[in-house]
Amino acid sequence: MAASIQQDLYDEFARALAGLCPPERAREIEAQGGATDPGSLAARTWQDIDALGYVDALTPAELGGAGLSLADAEGLLRAAGALALPYPLADTMLARALLRTSGQTVPEGPIALAQALPGPRGLRCVQTPGAGLARTLLVQRDGCLLLLAAPAVSDPGLFRPLASVAPAWTDSPPVLGRIALPDDAVQAWRNAADAAGIAGAMQAVLDRCIAFVGERQQFGKALGRFQAIQQEISVLAEQVASTAMAARLACSSGAMFPDATLAACARLRAGEAIPVVCSLAHAIHGAIGITEELVLGLYTRRLHEWHATGMSEDACASLIGTRLLAGDSPSMLEFVRGVMAAVPADSDADAARVLT
């Protein structure tokens, strides 16, 4: 049943996004920015997307939302990645649910989830995907999320200079809201949500590669007929499938916040797959793959950004290893069984059916 809900939500949201924010518009929004201007393309497009109601998926039904679990909403996160949505959709979904549940006012527009850096003066955050298109931010600091208005000027992002910035305030900004939440819960959410978005983006890359080799001719036959290309497509498909499976299991492990170990596993698998997927995709497309006209670059830049801004593979592996050594499992197999106990019994079969 869970897989059916996830896939239905994926299909419906993906169709809607394809009409409201296709990749060409996403690229234009990222180039223009202007989230705080109500008349900007970014603001108008977000209003159309918000009107669909999917952004309130995690908000309890009694508070005006859909009351979905993270497992059910995984399809929405995957669809956003597959359509290269430039906004921080996952962050906004979580922020609205937390703010409404705690009885606080929900601001208009996208909300980005940022992590504060230690410092004696002002407030600076790490580079945050989508923060340049957010009107407010939930800043993670000392076991608490602070709701702040986006700063007037931020340090530009490395991969999307206007869309993904490093928010910075020279003075202490006024706090619009406050939510007490452990840092490890925020990190687990970030890992699982990122893995779902990455899985969607990787699937879009795979689909484009398959279409390209089926249409492109070399020596009188389609590229897809060559054994070397078939091998690269096979490896690419394996990376995409394993990432999607890991993301599905991580999101299935909790109603709102996932199991930290499964979330770290999903982020680790996604982080390992990103360089392989991007290099293979560009190798398959050849020189045309780096042209501005081709949509491929929009996805590979986004994947590299996820890789650079999220929890590193070393940190994920360290978290998993620490939990293994701290537990009382007599073997690695028993540890894995214990971790998988957090996943509903039908999730393995559900994930396998969706992937096929």
N, C-alpha and C positions, 0 to 999 in steps of 0.2 A: 504493500500500500504506500509506503513512504516513497519508493522510487517513482510510482505513478504520479504522486503529488509533485515531486521535484521536477519530473520531466514536463508535466503540464505547465507548471509555473515557468520553467525555462522556455518552452515553446511560445507561450503567450507573451512573456516579457520580451523575448528576443524579437518577435514580430513587431511589437510596439516600438522598440528601440530602433529597429531597422528603418521605420518610417519617420520617427522623431529626431533621431541622432545617428544617422549613418556615419561610417568612418570618415567620409569627406567633411562632414560638419564637425565631427569630433576634432579633426585636425585644425579646422578653422577656429574653433573655440579655444583650443590650446594656444594658437598663435595670437589671438586677440586678448584673451583674459577678460578683465572687466566684470568680475562677479558682483561687485558692489553697485554697479550701474544698472538700475532696473530696466533700462532700454537696451542693454547689450545683448548680443546673441547668446552668450552664456546664461544670462538670467532668464531670458525668454524660453530658451530650450529647457532649462531646469523646471520652470513652471509647468510646461507641457508634460514633462516626465512625472513630476510630483502629482499632477492631477490624475494620473493613472491609479494611484493609491498603493502601489507596491512599496513605496518608501516606508510605509507604516506597517509593514508585514510583521515585525517583531513586537510591536506595541500590543499590549493586552486588548482583547476585544471590548472589555468593559470601559476602556479608555479611548475607544475610537479606532483601534487598529484591527489587524487581522488575527492577532494572537497566535502566529505561527511559531514553531520551534526553529532552532537553527538548522536542524536536519531538513525541515520542509523548505526553509528559505535558501538552502544551498543552491537550488536551481536558479534563483534570482541573482546570486553573486556570480555564478558561472556564466549566466547570460550577459551580465554587465562586462565581464572580461572578454567574452566572445565578440561583443560589439564595440570593444575599445571605448567604453563610456568614460569620458574624461573626469567626471565628478567623483568625489569620495562617497559612493553610494552605501557601501557597507558601514562606514563610520556613521553616516547620517541615520541609517536604520537603527544602529545600536544606541546612538545618542538620544534619539526620540523616545525609544523604549525606556531608557534609564531615566530621562528627565520626567516623562509622564508618570512613570511608576513612583517616583519620589515626590510627585505633586508640584513640580517646577514648570515654569513657562518654557515652551519650546520655541526657539527663534525661527524666523523664516529663512529659507535658503539652505544650501548644503552646509553640513557641519563636519569638520575634519578632526580626526583623533591624532593629536601630536604628543610627542614625548619631550619634556623639558630637559635641558642640559644644566648641570651644576654651574653656578656662577655667583659672584658677590653682588652684581648690579643688574637691574633690569630682569628680563626674562628672554631666554633664547631656546629654540627648539631644534631638533634634528630635522633634516630634510623630510618633508611629509608629502606623499603622493596626494594630489588633488587639493592641497591646502590653499593654493593660489586661486581656486575657484570657490572657496568657502567664505561665507560671511561671518561665521563664528567658529570657534575651535574649542574642543575639549582637550585641555592640556593635562597630561599625566605627570603628577609631581607628588612624591612622598606619600604614596598610597591613597591619592585623592585625584579626582578629575575636576579641573576648574574650567568653567564655561567663560570664555573670553571673546570679546569682539576681535575680529581679524585686524592685525596692525595695518597701518596705512602703507608701509613699505616693508618688504621682506627680502631676505637674501634669495636670489633666483636659484631654481633647481638645476641640477646637472643635466637631466635628460629632457625635462619640459620646463624651461625657464620661467614661464608665466603660470603654468598650471600646478606645478609641484615645487613649493618653496620651503625655505627654512624660516618659519615665523620668528620674529624678534621684536621685542618691545624695549625701548631704552629705559623706561621707568616701570614701576609696578602698575600693571593695568587694572582697571576695576573688574571685580569678579561678579559675573552675572548669575552664576549658579555654582553649586558645589555637590559632588557625588563622592561618597566614600567607597572606594573599590580597591582591593589589593592589586598590586602591580602584576603579580603572576596571573591573575584572572584576565587583566587587560592584554597581557602578552599572549596568553592562550587564545583569546578571541582574535587577536591580530594574526597569529599564525594560521589558524583555521580559515579565516576569511580571506587572507592573502592566497592560501593554497587553492581555494575555490575559484577565485578570480584568475589566478595563473592557469588553472586547468582549462578554463573557458578560453583564454587567450591562446593557449597552446593548441587547442582543438581547432580554432580558427586558422592558425598557421598551418596545421596539417591539412585542413580542407583546401586551403589555397595552393599548397604544394601539389596535392593530388590533382587539382584542376589544371594547374600549370603544366605538369608533365603529361597530362592527357591531351592538351591542346598544342603544345610546342613541338615543332618538327625538327629533326636533325637527321641528316643523311636519308631523307625520304620516309622516316617513320617517327612516331611519337616518342618523346623522351622516356615515357613510362615503359616502353618496350625494352629498354636497355637494362641489363642485369645490375649494373652498378647503381643506377638510379633506383631500381626496385629495392636494393639493399638499404640505401639511405632512407627511403620511405618507410621500410620495415622498422629500422632502428628508431626513426622519428615517432612512429605510431606506438612503439613499446614505451617510449619515454612519456608520451601523452597519456596513455592508458594507465600507467603506474601512478602518475601524478594525480589523475582524476580519481583513482581508487583510494589513494591516501587521503585526499581532500574529503571525499565522501565519508570515509570512516571517521575522520576527525570531527566533522560537522554532526555526525550521527550520535556523538557521545554525550551530548548534553542539551538541555532545553534552551538555555541561553549561552552559557559559557562552557566550552568543550573541555574534555579531559586534557590536562596540560601535556601529558606524555604523547598522546595520540596527535595533538596539535603540533607538537615539536617534530614528530615523525613526518607529518604531512609537509611541514615547512622545510624540513631537511630534504625530503624527496623532491620537492619542487625546486629548491635551490640547486640541487645537483643536476636536475634536468634542464634548467634554463640555458646554460651555456651550450649544451649539446643540441637542444632544439633550435636555438638561434643560428648556430654555426651550420647545421645541416640545412636549415631552410634557405639560408643565403647561398650555400653551396649549390643547392638544387636549382635556384633561380639564376645563378651566375651573376654577371655584371649588372643585369637589369634589376637585381634585387635591392640595390642601394639607391635607385633613382627615386626622386621625390614623388613621381606620379604613381608608383606602386604602393599599395596599401600595406605591404609586408613590413616596411620600416616602422609604421605606426605601432604594430604589434611587438616587434622585436625591441624597440626602444622601451615600450611599456614593461616588457618582461625583464629587461636589464635594470630598469628602475626598481621593480619589485625586488630583484636580486640584491641591489645595492642598498636599499633602505630598510629591508626587513631583518629579522633575526638571522645571523649568519649560520652556515652549516656547522661550524665548530661549536658555536653556542648551543645549537639544537642538540648536537651529539653529546655535549657535556651535560646538558639537562637530563637527557635520557640515561646516560651512564651513571649520573649521580643518583637517580631514582632506582636504577638497578642495584647499585651497591648498597644503598640505604635500606632496601627491602629485605625480606626474609625468603625470597624465592630460592629454592635449591638449585635451579638451573635457568639458563636463558629461556628455554622453552616454557617453563612455568611462569617466568616473568612476562613473556609475551601473552600467555593465556590470561594472566591477571589483568594486563592492560586491555586486552580485547573484551574482558568482562564488562567494560564500560559501554560497549556497543550493543544495541538491541540485537536479538538473535537473528532477525531477518535482514540486517543491514548488509552482510556479506553478499547474500544472494541478490538483494536489491541493486547493489552497486554493480555486480557482474552483469545483471540484465540490462542496465542502462548503458554500460560500456559496449555491449554487443548490439 
